[in-house]
Amino acid sequence: MSGAAADKASIVVGVSGGVDSSVAALLLREQGFEVTGLFMQNWADDGSGDCRAEDDRRDAVAVCGKLGLPIRFRDFSREYWDGVFQHFLSEYAAGRTPNPDVLCNREIKFKHFLDAAQELGAAAIATGHYARVDCLDGRYRLLRAKDRGKDQSYFLHQLGQAQLAATRFPLGELHKDEVRRIAAEHGLATAAKKDSTGICFIGERDFREFLSRYLPARPGEIRTPDGQRVGEHPGVFYFTLGQREGLNIGGVRGRPQAPWFVVGKDIERNVLFVDQGHDSPWLQSTTLRSEPAHWIAGRAPAEHFRCTAQTRYRQPDEGCEVDVLDDGRLSVRFDRPQRAVTPGQSLVLYDGDACLGGAVILSTDAPVAGQANPRNNAA
């Protein structure tokens, strides 16, 4: 089924002003539930004119009005700043690449939103995420959505038993084109609305310009792994492993006319390392270490087990062996080399369609750019 069972008929839907949450509310209403919409403001308007929260709020009100549903409003901007954004900034300042959507789900949508819904007397919450929940042998499972191209279980891997027990995902069995068709058939204002992309608080604005408001630019050298200077960067924290865009490297004497990719960052020396070739050996790794893992079932399946993994969203399944260490961290060995596995991003583990849980990537055994004798970094 697409959500946990609820004994009562009252459900609060997180309405974002997008088509997915609109149809989630519609489907639950048609199933006979007493539905209330709740619009969350997670980012305070910074005066730039780039925040679309007011447009989204207006669309959420219009949809609830069309469906005859009451709507409530909650401002979680301070909680978002403390629980998500400050971590986002500190990770970038340390040279890592965080995933704020994972934190937002754990800290805001399935914590403060869930608390707010329960204060309203709701038996469950629902969102427009593409994922499914079922219950097997007394434990709730987070499953991939039927539409694998839209599946969002990767971003939900930090949820636990209590959260899944109180959550419904009405879109879990649907494909995106079906969702838009349903919205259009019911005359919802969001039927043709463009999906939001990128990090929620940045929206459509330029990422580097946004980040520079909080992390002052510190220009430095761009070098090849063997030390050749090939350009200058505006700040190493603006770049992530495997990135091609924004390097602005022109023709380099003795080098072919081929794209350059980020292969390493030296935060202390403020040096960005690049190499040519999408599959540069400097981007390849076969093992990683993680921070302590979160398990959806409340515990690891075993101390040592095989499963599949994703180290980034929409990545194909990659076979691996997992060892759970005494401190809860993970040691993972992949069946084949992986490209641009990035510290700060999420490792998410699967057994078929069931998401087991995951952890933040700490280090890998990719060679370390800038060293005469590349060594493993995951030891």
Buried (B, 14 or more C-beta within 10 A) or exposed (E): EBBBEBEEBBBBBBBBBBBBBBBBBBBBBEEEBBBBBBBBBBBBEEEEEBBBBEEBBEBBBBBBEBBEBEBBEBEBBEBBBEBBBEBBBEBBBEBBBBBBBBBBBBBBBBBBBBEBBBEBEBBBBBBBBBBBBBBEEEBBBBBBBBBEEBBBBBBBBBBBBEBBBBBBBBBBBBBBEBBBBBBEEBEBBBBEBEEBEEBBBBBEBEEBEBBBEEBEEEEBBBBBBEEEEBBEBBBBBBBBBBBEEEBEBEEBEEEEEEEBBBBBBBEEEBBBBBBBBEEBEBBBBBBBBBBEBBBBBEEBBEEEBEBBBBBBBEEEEBEBBBBBEEEBBBBBBBEEBBBBBBBBBBBBBBEEBBBBBBBBBBBBBBBBBBEEEBEBBBE
